Amino acid sequence: MESTHIHIPLHEGQYYHVYNRGNGGIPIFYNERNYYYFLKKYDEYLSDILETYSYCLLPNHFHLLVRIKDFPSFENLESLKLPYSKERTVENIVSELFRRFLMSYSKSINTQQNRKGSLFQKNFRRVQFYNCY
């Protein structure tokens, strides 16, 4: 059942519970500054396309309740260079920006902790909410 939460399509105007955890349950936050840095990077990469209603950051995982903004708001993302094989769809844009966000945060933590490898489990998970007001 867990793997089905990876492939749920992403659509504009829809609400999602997005979550992920440290690879193998390892910590993703090691000190208080890490939490602030995570939120700063999240804002930098995703605030143009997501409305965030709540979040919960725990030592080895995170949860977000978000709504994907309407597609016209994506027009400000001309500088986003998707891989050539990807179309500029809501699904691809949101997924790519999440990937970039998580990679950016991971690189910082890896440097801080003098570690290598993936910090997060592959692919962020999501559950769609219906009729959420």
N, CA, C and O atoms as a MOPAC input file, in Angstrom:
PM7 MOZYME 1SCF
protein

 N      0.82500 1    -1.20000 1     0.00000 1
 C      0.00000 1     0.00000 1     0.00000 1
 C      0.86300 1     1.25500 1     0.00000 1
 O      0.50600 1     2.24300 1    -0.64200 1
 N      1.98900 1     1.23800 1     0.70400 1
 C      2.86200 1     2.39600 1     0.79400 1
 C      3.28000 1     2.89500 1    -0.58900 1
 O      3.28700 1     4.10300 1    -0.82200 1
 N      3.62500 1     1.99800 1    -1.50500 1
 C      4.10300 1     2.40900 1    -2.81600 1
 C      3.02800 1     3.12500 1    -3.62700 1
 O      3.36100 1     3.90800 1    -4.51700 1
 N      1.75400 1     2.88100 1    -3.34800 1
 C      0.69200 1     3.56800 1    -4.07600 1
 C      0.66400 1     5.05000 1    -3.72900 1
 O      0.10300 1     5.84000 1    -4.48900 1
 N      1.24600 1     5.44500 1    -2.61800 1
 C      1.27800 1     6.85500 1    -2.23600 1
 C      2.34200 1     7.63000 1    -2.99100 1
 O      2.40200 1     8.85600 1    -2.89500 1
 N      3.17200 1     6.93700 1    -3.73200 1
 C      4.19900 1     7.60400 1    -4.52100 1
 C      3.63100 1     8.05600 1    -5.86100 1
 O      3.98600 1     9.13000 1    -6.34700 1
 N      2.77500 1     7.27400 1    -6.45100 1
 C      2.34600 1     7.50000 1    -7.83300 1
 C      0.98900 1     8.18000 1    -7.96200 1
 O      0.40000 1     8.16400 1    -9.04300 1
 N      0.48900 1     8.76300 1    -6.91100 1
 C     -0.77000 1     9.50300 1    -6.99500 1
 C     -0.51700 1    10.74300 1    -7.85200 1
 O      0.40400 1    11.50900 1    -7.56900 1
 N     -1.31900 1    10.95000 1    -8.89000 1
 C     -1.10500 1    12.11500 1    -9.76200 1
 C     -1.26300 1    13.43000 1    -9.00100 1
 O     -2.03000 1    13.52100 1    -8.04200 1
 N     -0.53600 1    14.42600 1    -9.43900 1
 C     -0.61500 1    15.76200 1    -8.85500 1
 C     -1.37800 1    16.66900 1    -9.81200 1
 O     -1.06300 1    16.74000 1   -11.00000 1
 N     -2.39100 1    17.36700 1    -9.27800 1
 C     -3.23300 1    18.23900 1   -10.09800 1
 C     -3.35500 1    19.60900 1    -9.44700 1
 O     -3.35500 1    19.73700 1    -8.22300 1
 N     -3.45900 1    20.62400 1   -10.28900 1
 C     -3.63300 1    21.97200 1    -9.76700 1
 C     -4.94300 1    22.07100 1    -8.99300 1
 O     -5.92700 1    21.40700 1    -9.32000 1
 N     -4.93600 1    22.91300 1    -7.96300 1
 C     -6.12500 1    23.15500 1    -7.16400 1
 C     -6.45700 1    22.05000 1    -6.17300 1
 O     -7.44200 1    22.15700 1    -5.44200 1
 N     -5.66100 1    21.00100 1    -6.13400 1
 C     -5.94800 1    19.86600 1    -5.25600 1
 C     -5.08600 1    19.91500 1    -3.99500 1
 O     -4.00500 1    20.50400 1    -3.97900 1
 N     -5.59400 1    19.28300 1    -2.94600 1
 C     -4.93100 1    19.23300 1    -1.64700 1
 C     -4.23600 1    17.88600 1    -1.47200 1
 O     -4.74400 1    16.84300 1    -1.88400 1
 N     -3.05000 1    17.93900 1    -0.84200 1
 C     -2.27200 1    16.72100 1    -0.64700 1
 C     -1.59200 1    16.71900 1     0.71900 1
 O     -1.15900 1    17.75400 1     1.22600 1
 N     -1.51500 1    15.54800 1     1.28100 1
 C     -0.63600 1    15.29500 1     2.42400 1
 C      0.64900 1    14.74800 1     1.80800 1
 O      0.65400 1    13.65500 1     1.24200 1
 N      1.72800 1    15.50300 1     1.91800 1
 C      3.01900 1    15.12300 1     1.35200 1
 C      3.93600 1    14.76200 1     2.51500 1
 O      3.97900 1    15.46900 1     3.52200 1
 N      4.66100 1    13.67400 1     2.37300 1
 C      5.54900 1    13.26200 1     3.45700 1
 C      6.71900 1    12.45300 1     2.92200 1
 O      6.67200 1    11.90900 1     1.81800 1
 N      7.75300 1    12.38900 1     3.71900 1
 C      8.90400 1    11.55400 1     3.42700 1
 C      9.69100 1    11.40200 1     4.71100 1
 O      9.48500 1    12.14100 1     5.67300 1
 N     10.60400 1    10.42400 1     4.71600 1
 C     11.41000 1    10.20500 1     5.90900 1
 C     12.84700 1     9.94200 1     5.50900 1
 O     13.16900 1     9.72900 1     4.34000 1
 N     13.69100 1     9.96600 1     6.51000 1
 C     15.09500 1     9.69000 1     6.28900 1
 C     15.28800 1     8.27500 1     5.75900 1
 O     14.59500 1     7.34400 1     6.16800 1
 N     16.22200 1     8.13400 1     4.86200 1
 C     16.53200 1     6.83600 1     4.27000 1
 C     16.89100 1     5.85200 1     5.38500 1
 O     17.82400 1     6.09800 1     6.15000 1
 N     16.17200 1     4.76400 1     5.48200 1
 C     16.42000 1     3.79000 1     6.53800 1
 C     16.05200 1     4.29800 1     7.91600 1
 O     16.49500 1     3.73600 1     8.91700 1
 N     15.24400 1     5.35900 1     7.99000 1
 C     14.82400 1     5.91500 1     9.27400 1
 C     15.85700 1     6.81900 1     9.92900 1
 O     15.70000 1     7.18900 1    11.09300 1
 N     16.92600 1     7.18600 1     9.19300 1
 C     17.95000 1     8.05600 1     9.77900 1
 C     17.39500 1     9.45500 1    10.00900 1
 O     16.41500 1     9.83900 1     9.37100 1
 N     18.00100 1    10.22100 1    10.90700 1
 C     17.54600 1    11.59500 1    11.12800 1
 C     17.71300 1    12.44800 1     9.87100 1
 O     18.64200 1    12.25500 1     9.08700 1
 N     16.80400 1    13.38000 1     9.70200 1
 C     16.94600 1    14.38700 1     8.65100 1
 C     17.19400 1    15.76700 1     9.27400 1
 O     17.56900 1    16.71600 1     8.58500 1
 N     16.97700 1    15.85400 1    10.58200 1
 C     17.24900 1    17.07600 1    11.34700 1
 C     18.15200 1    16.70800 1    12.51500 1
 O     17.84600 1    15.79200 1    13.27800 1
 N     19.26400 1    17.42200 1    12.65300 1
 C     20.23300 1    17.12100 1    13.70200 1
 C     20.29700 1    18.19600 1    14.77300 1
 O     20.76800 1    17.94600 1    15.88300 1
 N     19.82600 1    19.38600 1    14.44600 1
 C     19.79600 1    20.46900 1    15.42500 1
 C     18.69900 1    21.45000 1    15.02900 1
 O     18.10300 1    21.32000 1    13.95900 1
 N     18.43500 1    22.42000 1    15.87900 1
 C     17.33100 1    23.35600 1    15.65400 1
 C     17.50300 1    24.15200 1    14.35800 1
 O     16.52100 1    24.43000 1    13.66900 1
 N     18.72600 1    24.51500 1    14.02700 1
 C     18.97400 1    25.28100 1    12.79800 1
 C     18.53800 1    24.51300 1    11.55800 1
 O     18.10400 1    25.11100 1    10.57400 1
 N     18.65300 1    23.18200 1    11.60300 1
 C     18.24600 1    22.37200 1    10.45200 1
 C     16.77600 1    22.53500 1    10.13400 1
 O     16.40300 1    22.57400 1     8.96200 1
 N     15.94000 1    22.63100 1    11.13900 1
 C     14.49800 1    22.81600 1    10.91400 1
 C     14.22900 1    24.13200 1    10.18100 1
 O     13.44600 1    24.17500 1     9.23200 1
 N     14.88300 1    25.19400 1    10.62900 1
 C     14.70900 1    26.50100 1     9.99000 1
 C     15.23900 1    26.49400 1     8.55600 1
 O     14.63700 1    27.07600 1     7.65500 1
 N     16.36600 1    25.82900 1     8.36600 1
 C     16.95500 1    25.75800 1     7.03200 1
 C     16.05300 1    24.96900 1     6.08600 1
 O     15.88500 1    25.35800 1     4.93000 1
 N     15.47900 1    23.88400 1     6.55100 1
 C     14.53900 1    23.08000 1     5.76800 1
 C     13.37500 1    23.96200 1     5.30800 1
 O     13.00600 1    23.93900 1     4.13400 1
 N     12.79800 1    24.73500 1     6.22600 1
 C     11.66900 1    25.61000 1     5.88100 1
 C     12.09300 1    26.71500 1     4.92300 1
 O     11.33300 1    27.08700 1     4.03000 1
 N     13.28600 1    27.23400 1     5.10000 1
 C     13.79500 1    28.26600 1     4.18400 1
 C     13.92700 1    27.70000 1     2.77100 1
 O     13.50000 1    28.33400 1     1.80600 1
 N     14.51700 1    26.51200 1     2.64700 1
 C     14.67100 1    25.88100 1     1.32800 1
 C     13.31300 1    25.50800 1     0.74100 1
 O     13.09700 1    25.65400 1    -0.46200 1
 N     12.40900 1    25.03300 1     1.57100 1
 C     11.05700 1    24.70700 1     1.12100 1
 C     10.40500 1    25.95600 1     0.51500 1
 O      9.82200 1    25.89600 1    -0.56700 1
 N     10.51000 1    27.07500 1     1.21800 1
 C      9.94400 1    28.33000 1     0.72500 1
 C     10.60300 1    28.73500 1    -0.59300 1
 O      9.92400 1    29.14700 1    -1.53300 1
 N     11.89900 1    28.61900 1    -0.65400 1
 C     12.65500 1    29.00500 1    -1.84800 1
 C     12.22800 1    28.20400 1    -3.08100 1
 O     12.07000 1    28.76900 1    -4.16300 1
 N     12.04500 1    26.91600 1    -2.92200 1
 C     11.76000 1    26.05100 1    -4.06500 1
 C     10.27400 1    25.88200 1    -4.36800 1
 O      9.90900 1    25.68300 1    -5.52700 1
 N      9.41300 1    25.95600 1    -3.36700 1
 C      8.03200 1    25.50200 1    -3.57300 1
 C      6.93200 1    26.52600 1    -3.28000 1
 O      5.77400 1    26.27500 1    -3.61300 1
 N      7.25000 1    27.65700 1    -2.67700 1
 C      6.18300 1    28.58600 1    -2.29600 1
 C      5.46900 1    29.21700 1    -3.49100 1
 O      4.33200 1    29.66800 1    -3.35200 1
 N      6.10700 1    29.25900 1    -4.65700 1
 C      5.44300 1    29.82400 1    -5.83700 1
 C      4.35700 1    28.90700 1    -6.38700 1
 O      3.45800 1    29.36700 1    -7.09200 1
 N      4.42800 1    27.63300 1    -6.07500 1
 C      3.46900 1    26.68700 1    -6.66100 1
 C      2.58300 1    25.98000 1    -5.63800 1
 O      1.61100 1    25.32000 1    -6.00500 1
 N      2.92200 1    26.11700 1    -4.34800 1
 C      2.14100 1    25.45000 1    -3.30800 1
 C      1.64200 1    26.44800 1    -2.27500 1
 O      2.35100 1    27.38500 1    -1.90500 1
 N      0.42000 1    26.23800 1    -1.81800 1
 C     -0.06700 1    26.90700 1    -0.61900 1
 C      0.11000 1    25.89300 1     0.50300 1
 O     -0.36600 1    24.76200 1     0.40700 1
 N      0.78300 1    26.29400 1     1.54800 1
 C      1.05200 1    25.37200 1     2.65300 1
 C      0.12500 1    25.70800 1     3.80600 1
 O      0.09500 1    26.84500 1     4.27500 1
 N     -0.62900 1    24.72400 1     4.26100 1
 C     -1.59000 1    24.92300 1     5.34000 1
 C     -1.05200 1    24.46600 1     6.68500 1
 O     -1.37800 1    25.05700 1     7.71400 1
 N     -0.24700 1    23.44000 1     6.69000 1
 C      0.38000 1    23.00500 1     7.93300 1
 C      1.58200 1    22.13200 1     7.60400 1
 O      1.71600 1    21.59700 1     6.50300 1
 N      2.43700 1    22.01100 1     8.59000 1
 C      3.58400 1    21.13300 1     8.44800 1
 C      3.93800 1    20.58000 1     9.82500 1
 O      3.62800 1    21.17600 1    10.85600 1
 N      4.58500 1    19.44100 1     9.80900 1
 C      5.08200 1    18.81100 1    11.02500 1
 C      6.46100 1    18.25200 1    10.69600 1
 O      6.60100 1    17.37400 1     9.84400 1
 N      7.47200 1    18.76900 1    11.37900 1
 C      8.85100 1    18.34200 1    11.14900 1
 C      9.30900 1    17.55700 1    12.37000 1
 O      9.37200 1    18.09000 1    13.47800 1
 N      9.62400 1    16.29900 1    12.15600 1
 C     10.07600 1    15.41200 1    13.22300 1
 C     11.51200 1    14.99900 1    12.93100 1
 O     11.96400 1    15.14000 1    11.79500 1
 N     12.23600 1    14.49800 1    13.91300 1
 C     13.66300 1    14.23600 1    13.68900 1
 C     13.99700 1    13.39900 1    12.45800 1
 O     15.02900 1    13.62600 1    11.82700 1
 N     13.14000 1    12.43000 1    12.10100 1
 C     13.49600 1    11.58200 1    10.95500 1
 C     12.47900 1    11.61600 1     9.81500 1
 O     12.57900 1    10.81600 1     8.88500 1
 N     11.50600 1    12.52100 1     9.86600 1
 C     10.55800 1    12.63900 1     8.75500 1
 C      9.79400 1    13.95900 1     8.82800 1
 O      9.87500 1    14.69400 1     9.81200 1
 N      9.04600 1    14.23900 1     7.75200 1
 C      8.23900 1    15.46200 1     7.71400 1
 C      6.87800 1    15.16100 1     7.09800 1
 O      6.70700 1    14.19000 1     6.36000 1
 N      5.91400 1    16.02400 1     7.42400 1
 C      4.56500 1    15.98200 1     6.85200 1
 C      4.19800 1    17.40100 1     6.42400 1
 O      4.52300 1    18.36700 1     7.11400 1
 N      3.52100 1    17.52100 1     5.28700 1
 C      3.04800 1    18.80800 1     4.78800 1
 C      1.60400 1    18.65900 1     4.33400 1
 O      1.24700 1    17.64800 1     3.72900 1
 N      0.78300 1    19.63700 1     4.61500 1
 C     -0.55500 1    19.70000 1     4.03600 1
 C     -0.53600 1    20.87900 1     3.08100 1
 O     -0.40900 1    22.02900 1     3.50300 1
 N     -0.66400 1    20.58900 1     1.77700 1
 C     -0.49000 1    21.61800 1     0.75200 1
 C     -1.62500 1    21.57300 1    -0.26900 1
 O     -2.33100 1    20.57500 1    -0.41000 1
 N     -1.76600 1    22.68000 1    -0.96500 1
 C     -2.64800 1    22.77400 1    -2.12000 1
 C     -1.79700 1    23.26200 1    -3.27300 1
 O     -1.04300 1    24.22400 1    -3.13000 1
 N     -1.91000 1    22.60700 1    -4.41200 1
 C     -1.18200 1    23.05800 1    -5.60000 1
 C     -1.93700 1    24.24400 1    -6.18900 1
 O     -3.13200 1    24.16200 1    -6.47300 1
 N     -1.22400 1    25.33200 1    -6.36400 1
 C     -1.84200 1    26.55200 1    -6.89500 1
 C     -2.32400 1    26.31500 1    -8.31800 1
 O     -1.94000 1    25.34200 1    -8.96800 1
 N     -3.17000 1    27.22000 1    -8.78700 1
 C     -3.68500 1    27.11100 1   -10.14900 1
 C     -2.55300 1    27.31900 1   -11.14900 1
 O     -1.62500 1    28.08900 1   -10.90100 1
 N     -2.63900 1    26.63700 1   -12.26200 1
 C     -1.56900 1    26.59600 1   -13.24500 1
 C     -1.08100 1    27.96600 1   -13.71400 1
 O      0.12300 1    28.11400 1   -13.92300 1
 N     -1.94000 1    28.98300 1   -13.89300 1
 C     -1.40500 1    30.28400 1   -14.33500 1
 C     -0.30500 1    30.82600 1   -13.42700 1
 O      0.55500 1    31.57400 1   -13.89200 1
 N     -0.31100 1    30.46500 1   -12.13300 1
 C      0.74300 1    30.94900 1   -11.24200 1
 C      2.08800 1    30.31500 1   -11.57700 1
 O      3.12400 1    30.77400 1   -11.09600 1
 N      2.08300 1    29.28000 1   -12.38600 1
 C      3.31600 1    28.61100 1   -12.77500 1
 C      4.05100 1    29.39700 1   -13.86100 1
 O      5.20000 1    29.08200 1   -14.17100 1
 N      3.41800 1    30.40100 1   -14.43800 1
 C      4.05800 1    31.16400 1   -15.51300 1
 C      5.30000 1    31.89300 1   -15.03600 1
 O      6.14500 1    32.26200 1   -15.85200 1
 N      5.43100 1    32.10900 1   -13.74400 1
 C      6.60700 1    32.79000 1   -13.20100 1
 C      7.81600 1    31.87000 1   -13.13500 1
 O      8.86700 1    32.26600 1   -12.63000 1
 N      7.68300 1    30.67000 1   -13.62800 1
 C      8.74600 1    29.68400 1   -13.50500 1
 C      9.47400 1    29.44300 1   -14.83000 1
 O      9.91100 1    28.32500 1   -15.10100 1
 N      9.60600 1    30.49100 1   -15.66200 1
 C     10.27800 1    30.31600 1   -16.95100 1
 C     11.70200 1    29.80100 1   -16.78200 1
 O     12.21300 1    29.07300 1   -17.63300 1
 N     12.33200 1    30.18000 1   -15.68600 1
 C     13.72600 1    29.77100 1   -15.48000 1
 C     13.85400 1    28.29100 1   -15.13200 1
 O     14.95600 1    27.74400 1   -15.14900 1
 N     12.74300 1    27.64400 1   -14.82100 1
 C     12.79100 1    26.21500 1   -14.50600 1
 C     13.12800 1    25.44100 1   -15.76800 1
 O     12.40000 1    25.49200 1   -16.75900 1
 N     14.21900 1    24.73900 1   -15.71800 1
 C     14.63000 1    23.94100 1   -16.86400 1
 C     14.37100 1    22.47500 1   -16.53500 1
 O     15.14300 1    21.83500 1   -15.82200 1
 N     13.28000 1    21.96500 1   -17.06300 1
 C     12.96300 1    20.55600 1   -16.86500 1
 C     13.83700 1    19.70800 1   -17.76700 1
 O     14.25800 1    20.17000 1   -18.82700 1
 N     14.11700 1    18.48100 1   -17.37000 1
 C     14.84400 1    17.58500 1   -18.28200 1
 C     14.12000 1    17.51200 1   -19.62600 1
 O     12.89500 1    17.62100 1   -19.67700 1
 N     14.86100 1    17.33000 1   -20.70100 1
 C     14.28400 1    17.34100 1   -22.04200 1
 C     13.14200 1    16.35200 1   -22.21800 1
 O     12.23000 1    16.58700 1   -23.01100 1
 N     13.18800 1    15.26100 1   -21.49100 1
 C     12.15700 1    14.23700 1   -21.65200 1
 C     10.86300 1    14.59100 1   -20.93100 1
 O      9.87800 1    13.86300 1   -21.04300 1
 N     10.85100 1    15.69000 1   -20.20000 1
 C      9.67800 1    16.03900 1   -19.39500 1
 C      8.88200 1    17.17300 1   -20.02900 1
 O      9.44800 1    18.16400 1   -20.49000 1
 N      7.56600 1    17.01400 1   -20.04400 1
 C      6.68400 1    18.08900 1   -20.47600 1
 C      6.45800 1    19.03900 1   -19.30900 1
 O      6.64400 1    18.66800 1   -18.15000 1
 N      6.05700 1    20.26800 1   -19.62300 1
 C      5.75100 1    21.24600 1   -18.56800 1
 C      4.32500 1    21.02300 1   -18.07200 1
 O      3.43500 1    21.83200 1   -18.33500 1
 N      4.11800 1    19.93800 1   -17.36300 1
 C      2.82400 1    19.65100 1   -16.75400 1
 C      2.91600 1    19.96400 1   -15.26500 1
 O      4.01000 1    20.06400 1   -14.70900 1
 N      1.76700 1    20.11700 1   -14.63200 1
 C      1.74500 1    20.35200 1   -13.19400 1
 C      2.49100 1    19.23600 1   -12.47400 1
 O      3.31700 1    19.49600 1   -11.59900 1
 N      2.20000 1    18.00600 1   -12.84300 1
 C      2.84700 1    16.83900 1   -12.22300 1
 C      4.36500 1    16.93000 1   -12.31100 1
 O      5.05900 1    16.74700 1   -11.31100 1
 N      4.88000 1    17.21000 1   -13.50000 1
 C      6.32300 1    17.23900 1   -13.69700 1
 C      6.98600 1    18.42600 1   -13.00600 1
 O      8.08100 1    18.29800 1   -12.45800 1
 N      6.32600 1    19.57400 1   -13.03300 1
 C      6.89700 1    20.76200 1   -12.39700 1
 C      6.96000 1    20.57400 1   -10.88500 1
 O      8.00100 1    20.82100 1   -10.27700 1
 N      5.86500 1    20.14100 1   -10.27500 1
 C      5.84400 1    19.95400 1    -8.82100 1
 C      6.85600 1    18.88000 1    -8.41600 1
 O      7.61000 1    19.06800 1    -7.46200 1
 N      6.87500 1    17.77800 1    -9.12200 1
 C      7.80800 1    16.70000 1    -8.79900 1
 C      9.26000 1    17.15600 1    -8.92900 1
 O     10.08800 1    16.84200 1    -8.07400 1
 N      9.56700 1    17.88800 1    -9.98100 1
 C     10.93600 1    18.36400 1   -10.19100 1
 C     11.34700 1    19.35300 1    -9.10600 1
 O     12.47400 1    19.30000 1    -8.61500 1
 N     10.44100 1    20.25700 1    -8.72700 1
 C     10.79100 1    21.22400 1    -7.68900 1
 C     10.94500 1    20.55700 1    -6.33200 1
 O     11.80100 1    20.96100 1    -5.54500 1
 N     10.13100 1    19.53800 1    -6.04000 1
 C     10.32700 1    18.76800 1    -4.80800 1
 C     11.68300 1    18.05200 1    -4.84600 1
 O     12.40400 1    18.03100 1    -3.84900 1
 N     12.01800 1    17.47800 1    -5.97800 1
 C     13.29600 1    16.78900 1    -6.10900 1
 C     14.45200 1    17.74900 1    -5.84700 1
 O     15.38600 1    17.42100 1    -5.11400 1
 N     14.38600 1    18.92600 1    -6.44600 1
 C     15.44800 1    19.91700 1    -6.26800 1
 C     15.52600 1    20.40000 1    -4.81800 1
 O     16.61500 1    20.56900 1    -4.27000 1
 N     14.37700 1    20.61500 1    -4.21400 1
 C     14.33100 1    21.03700 1    -2.81000 1
 C     14.99000 1    19.99300 1    -1.91100 1
 O     15.85900 1    20.32200 1    -1.10300 1
 N     14.57500 1    18.73700 1    -2.05500 1
 C     15.10500 1    17.67900 1    -1.19800 1
 C     16.59700 1    17.45100 1    -1.45500 1
 O     17.34700 1    17.16800 1    -0.52000 1
 N     17.02800 1    17.57100 1    -2.69800 1
 C     18.45100 1    17.42700 1    -3.00300 1
 C     19.26700 1    18.55900 1    -2.38100 1
 O     20.34500 1    18.32600 1    -1.83400 1
 N     18.75300 1    19.77600 1    -2.46600 1
 C     19.46300 1    20.92000 1    -1.90500 1
 C     19.62500 1    20.77400 1    -0.39700 1
 O     20.70600 1    20.99500 1     0.14800 1
 N     18.53600 1    20.40100 1     0.26700 1
 C     18.60200 1    20.20700 1     1.71200 1
 C     19.54800 1    19.04700 1     2.04800 1
 O     20.35000 1    19.14800 1     2.97700 1
 N     19.45400 1    17.96200 1     1.30200 1
 C     20.30200 1    16.79100 1     1.54900 1
 C     21.78100 1    17.12200 1     1.43600 1
 O     22.58300 1    16.68200 1     2.26000 1
 N     22.14600 1    17.89500 1     0.42100 1
 C     23.55100 1    18.26100 1     0.24100 1
 C     24.07600 1    19.02800 1     1.45400 1
 O     25.20600 1    18.81300 1     1.89300 1
 N     23.25100 1    19.91900 1     1.98900 1
 C     23.66300 1    20.69300 1     3.16200 1
 C     23.84700 1    19.79900 1     4.38000 1
 O     24.83200 1    19.93000 1     5.10600 1
 N     22.90400 1    18.89400 1     4.60600 1
 C     23.00000 1    17.98800 1     5.74900 1
 C     24.18600 1    17.04700 1     5.57700 1
 O     24.90700 1    16.78300 1     6.53900 1
 N     24.39600 1    16.54200 1     4.37700 1
 C     25.53200 1    15.66200 1     4.13500 1
 C     26.85900 1    16.36700 1     4.43900 1
 O     27.77100 1    15.76700 1     5.00800 1
 N     26.95600 1    17.63100 1     4.06000 1
 C     28.16000 1    18.40100 1     4.36200 1
 C     28.28700 1    18.59300 1     5.86900 1
 O     29.35500 1    18.37100 1     6.44000 1
 N     27.20700 1    19.00100 1     6.50300 1
 C     27.21500 1    19.23800 1     7.95400 1
 C     27.61500 1    17.98500 1     8.73200 1
 O     28.38900 1    18.05400 1     9.68600 1
 N     27.07800 1    16.84400 1     8.31200 1
 C     27.27900 1    15.59500 1     9.05200 1
 C     28.44300 1    14.76000 1     8.50900 1
 O     28.69700 1    13.65400 1     8.98400 1
 N     29.14800 1    15.30300 1     7.50600 1
 C     30.25600 1    14.59100 1     6.88400 1
 C     29.82300 1    13.18500 1     6.44500 1
 O     30.46800 1    12.18500 1     6.76100 1
 N     28.71900 1    13.14900 1     5.71200 1
 C     28.18000 1    11.87100 1     5.24100 1
 C     27.97700 1    11.93700 1     3.73900 1
 O     28.06300 1    13.00900 1     3.14100 1
 N     27.71000 1    10.80200 1     3.13600 1
 C     27.43800 1    10.71000 1     1.70200 1
 C     26.18500 1     9.88400 1     1.50100 1
 O     25.76200 1     9.14000 1     2.38600 1
 N     25.60400 1    10.02600 1     0.33200 1
 C     24.45900 1     9.19900 1    -0.01400 1
 C     23.13400 1     9.91100 1     0.17800 1
 O     23.07000 1    11.08300 1     0.54900 1
 N     22.09300 1     9.16500 1    -0.08700 1
 C     20.73700 1     9.70400 1    -0.04200 1
 C     20.29000 1     9.93700 1     1.39800 1
 O     20.39000 1     9.04600 1     2.24200 1
 N     19.80400 1    11.12900 1     1.66500 1
 C     19.26900 1    11.44400 1     2.98700 1
 C     17.83100 1    10.96200 1     3.11000 1
 O     17.42400 1    10.46600 1     4.16000 1
 N     17.05700 1    11.11100 1     2.02400 1
 C     15.63000 1    10.77100 1     2.03200 1
 C     15.37200 1     9.47000 1     1.28000 1
 O     16.16000 1     9.05900 1     0.42800 1
 N     14.25900 1     8.83600 1     1.61100 1
 C     13.80100 1     7.71100 1     0.81300 1
 C     13.48100 1     8.22700 1    -0.57900 1
 O     13.11900 1     9.39200 1    -0.74900 1
 N     13.61300 1     7.37400 1    -1.55700 1
 C     13.30800 1     7.78400 1    -2.93800 1
 C     11.85300 1     8.18100 1    -3.05900 1
 O     10.97400 1     7.55400 1    -2.46800 1
 N     11.61000 1     9.20600 1    -3.81500 1
 C     10.27300 1     9.70700 1    -4.13100 1
 C      9.47300 1    10.09700 1    -2.88700 1
 O      9.23400 1     9.28200 1    -1.99600 1
 N      9.07000 1    11.36500 1    -2.85700 1
 C      8.21300 1    11.79900 1    -1.76400 1
 C      6.84400 1    11.15100 1    -1.92600 1
 O      6.40100 1    10.88900 1    -3.04400 1
 N      6.18900 1    10.89900 1    -0.82700 1
 C      4.86500 1    10.27600 1    -0.85400 1
 C      3.79400 1    11.34300 1    -0.73600 1
 O      4.03600 1    12.43600 1    -0.22500 1
 N      2.60700 1    11.00900 1    -1.21700 1
 C      1.48800 1    11.95000 1    -1.10400 1
 C      0.17100 1    11.19700 1    -1.09000 1
 O      0.02500 1    10.12600 1    -1.67900 1
 N     -0.78100 1    11.80000 1    -0.39200 1
 C     -2.14300 1    11.30400 1    -0.32800 1
 C     -3.02200 1    12.48500 1    -0.70000 1
 O     -2.88900 1    13.56300 1    -0.12000 1
 N     -3.91000 1    12.29900 1    -1.65000 1
 C     -4.79200 1    13.38500 1    -2.08100 1
 C     -5.99400 1    13.46800 1    -1.16200 1
 O     -6.56100 1    12.44800 1    -0.76800 1
 N     -6.38300 1    14.69900 1    -0.82100 1
 C     -7.60000 1    14.94900 1    -0.05600 1
 C     -8.66600 1    15.43800 1    -1.00500 1
 O     -8.39400 1    16.25700 1    -1.88200 1
 N     -9.85500 1    14.95200 1    -0.84100 1
 C    -10.98000 1    15.36500 1    -1.68600 1
 C    -11.94100 1    16.21600 1    -0.86500 1
 O    -12.12600 1    15.98300 1     0.33000 1
 N    -12.55000 1    17.20200 1    -1.51700 1
 C    -13.51800 1    18.07600 1    -0.87200 1
 C    -12.95100 1    18.71200 1     0.39400 1
 O    -13.61600 1    18.76300 1     1.42900 1
 N    -11.73100 1    19.18800 1     0.29900 1
 C    -11.06900 1    19.84300 1     1.43100 1
 C    -11.28900 1    21.34300 1     1.29900 1
 O    -10.90400 1    21.92700 1     0.28600 1
 N    -11.88700 1    21.97200 1     2.27700 1
 C    -12.14000 1    23.42200 1     2.20900 1
 C    -11.39900 1    24.09800 1     3.31000 1
 O    -11.46900 1    25.32000 1     3.44200 1

